[in-house]
Amino acid sequence: MTAGLNVSPYQGVFFDLDGTLADTAPDLVAATNKLLIARNLAPKPYEFLRPYASAGARGLLEGAFGISTDHPDFIALRDEFFTNYEKALLVESKLFDDMHHLLDAMDQAKLPWGIVTNKSQRFTNPLVELMGLSQRSISTVSGDTTPYSKPHPEPILHAAKMANVDPTKSLYVGDDIRDVLAGKAAGMQTVAAAYGYCGCKEPPEAWGADFIIHTPLDLLQIIFPSKG
């Protein structure tokens, strides 16, 4: 039944990219394992590295090499990772299952949606373009679009301003506690995407989100609540 699909209590819906809107971990893990292979080290299993994709290069290098950002080799490894990833942005990456149905429903209802990610524009813009989302997303904000990145609220507030929507009447959806913290600080209601990478130590139930979803289609019931 789709009777309630044209009315939403929200003015806009904003998504994290990696692990929420799109399943990009396969290509992120591949770029990471190339670093290990180049050093004659065994690649890590995909299932092991997948949760680290939530934190981007920082997380993946921690998972693969056990190093943090203050390690003397971090910058060189990060730059090599970026080079690997840039050459293969969309090999196995794709929208999560049924995400296209969710986006179609929002487009049909003329409900604006956008993307707010900590990924840098260097990767976000071509990836969003290759996935055919650049003309559909009303605002695409990367980690270096504003002077701040999540969990600071500024990127989300910037996206809401671009979309000309009231952040207090909007939703932010993400698969990391930083997404929930950023969304709440921006005054939005928040949704924890439990189907995503969820790489932080605390489970989604502990993030303090207003809602938790286990599939993208679960979001339909939140943004288009049926009457009665």
C-alpha positions in Angstrom: 0.0 0.0 0.0 1.4 3.4 -1.0 -1.5 5.7 0.1 0.8 7.5 2.6 3.7 7.8 0.3 3.0 11.4 -0.8 2.9 13.0 2.5 5.9 13.4 4.9 6.3 15.2 8.2 9.9 16.0 7.0 11.1 18.8 4.7 14.3 16.9 3.8 16.3 13.7 4.3 20.1 13.6 4.4 22.3 10.5 4.1 25.8 9.6 5.0 27.4 8.1 1.9 29.7 5.1 2.8 27.8 2.4 4.6 24.5 4.2 4.5 23.5 5.2 1.0 26.1 3.1 -0.8 28.0 -0.1 -0.1 31.5 1.1 -0.9 33.4 -1.2 1.4 34.4 -3.6 -1.4 36.4 -1.0 -3.2 37.8 0.6 0.0 39.0 -2.8 1.2 40.5 -3.6 -2.1 42.5 -0.3 -2.0 43.7 -1.2 1.5 44.7 -4.7 0.6 46.8 -3.4 -2.3 48.9 -1.7 0.3 49.5 -4.9 2.2 50.2 -6.9 -1.0 52.7 -4.3 -2.2 54.6 -4.9 1.1 54.5 -8.7 0.7 51.9 -8.9 3.5 48.9 -11.1 3.4 45.6 -9.3 2.6 43.0 -9.0 5.3 39.7 -10.8 4.9 36.9 -8.5 3.6 34.7 -9.4 6.6 37.5 -8.2 9.0 38.1 -4.9 7.3 34.4 -4.0 6.4 33.6 -2.4 9.8 36.7 -0.2 9.5 35.4 1.4 6.3 33.1 3.5 8.5 36.1 5.6 9.5 37.6 5.9 6.0 41.3 5.8 5.4 42.0 6.3 9.1 40.0 3.3 10.1 41.1 1.0 7.3 44.8 1.7 8.0 44.2 1.0 11.6 42.6 -2.3 10.7 45.2 -3.3 8.2 48.4 -2.1 9.9 47.4 -1.5 13.5 48.6 2.2 13.3 46.9 5.5 14.2 47.2 8.9 12.7 50.2 9.8 14.8 52.3 6.9 13.4 55.2 8.2 11.3 54.1 6.0 8.3 50.5 7.1 8.4 50.6 9.9 5.9 52.6 8.0 3.3 50.2 5.0 3.6 47.2 7.2 3.5 48.3 8.9 0.3 49.1 5.6 -1.3 45.7 4.4 -0.3 44.1 7.5 -1.8 45.9 6.8 -5.1 44.7 3.2 -5.1 41.2 4.1 -4.3 40.9 7.0 -6.8 41.9 4.6 -9.6 39.0 2.1 -8.7 36.2 4.1 -7.2 33.3 2.1 -8.7 34.4 -1.5 -9.4 32.1 -3.3 -6.9 30.6 -0.4 -5.0 26.8 0.0 -5.4 23.7 1.4 -3.7 22.5 -0.9 -0.9 19.8 -3.3 -1.8 16.4 -1.5 -2.2 18.0 1.9 -1.8 16.9 2.8 -5.3 13.3 2.1 -4.3 13.6 4.4 -1.4 15.2 7.2 -3.5 12.5 6.7 -6.2 9.8 7.1 -3.6 11.3 10.3 -2.3 11.7 11.7 -5.8 8.1 10.8 -6.7 6.9 12.6 -3.5 9.2 15.6 -4.3 10.8 15.1 -0.9 14.4 16.6 -1.2 17.3 14.4 -0.2 21.0 15.0 0.0 24.3 13.5 1.0 26.6 14.6 3.8 29.8 12.6 4.1 33.3 12.9 5.6 34.8 11.6 2.3 36.7 14.4 0.6 35.3 16.0 -2.6 38.2 14.4 -4.5 36.3 11.1 -4.2 32.7 12.1 -3.4 32.0 14.1 -6.5 33.2 11.5 -9.1 31.6 8.6 -7.1 28.2 10.4 -6.8 28.4 11.2 -10.5 29.3 7.7 -11.6 26.5 6.3 -9.5 24.0 8.6 -11.3 23.1 10.5 -8.1 24.6 13.9 -8.8 21.5 15.4 -10.5 19.2 13.8 -7.9 20.9 14.8 -4.7 19.8 18.3 -3.8 22.9 18.9 -1.8 26.2 16.9 -1.7 28.5 18.0 1.1 31.9 16.4 1.6 34.3 16.4 4.5 36.2 19.3 3.1 33.2 21.3 1.8 33.1 23.3 5.0 35.9 23.9 7.5 34.5 21.1 9.7 33.6 17.4 9.3 31.2 15.2 11.3 30.6 15.0 14.2 30.5 18.8 13.9 27.1 19.9 12.8 28.3 22.4 10.2 28.3 20.0 7.2 24.7 19.0 7.9 23.6 22.5 8.5 25.3 23.5 5.2 23.4 20.8 3.3 20.1 21.9 4.8 20.8 25.5 3.8 21.6 24.4 0.2 18.4 22.5 0.1 16.4 25.4 1.6 14.9 23.2 4.4 14.6 23.6 8.1 17.1 21.3 9.8 14.7 20.9 12.7 12.2 19.4 10.3 14.6 17.1 8.6 16.2 13.7 9.1 19.8 12.6 9.0 20.7 8.9 8.4 24.1 7.3 9.1 25.9 4.2 10.1 28.3 5.6 12.7 27.8 7.3 16.1 29.4 10.4 14.6 26.5 10.7 12.2 24.0 10.6 15.1 26.0 13.1 17.1 26.3 15.5 14.1 22.6 15.2 13.2 21.5 15.9 16.8 23.8 18.8 17.0 22.3 20.2 13.8 18.8 19.9 15.3 17.7 17.0 13.1 16.0 13.8 14.0 18.5 11.0 13.5 18.3 7.4 12.1 21.0 4.8 12.8 21.5 2.5 9.7 22.2 -0.8 11.5 22.7 -2.5 8.1 25.8 -0.4 7.5 29.4 -0.7 8.6 28.8 0.4 12.2 32.5 0.3 13.0 32.4 2.0 16.4 32.6 0.1 19.6 29.1 0.9 20.7 26.2 -0.9 19.0 23.6 1.3 17.1 21.2 0.8 20.0 23.6 2.8 22.2 24.0 5.8 19.9 20.9 7.7 21.0 19.3 7.9 17.6 15.6 8.6 17.3 15.2 5.6 15.0 17.1 2.5 14.0 16.6 0.8 10.6 17.8 -2.6 9.5 17.1 -2.1 5.7 16.8 1.0 3.6 13.1 0.3 3.1 12.6 0.5 6.8 13.1 4.3 6.3 9.9 4.5 4.2 7.8 3.9 7.3 9.5 6.8 9.0 9.5 9.4 6.3 6.1 8.5 4.9 4.1 7.4 8.0 0.7 6.0 6.9 -2.4 7.8 8.2 -4.2 6.1 11.0 
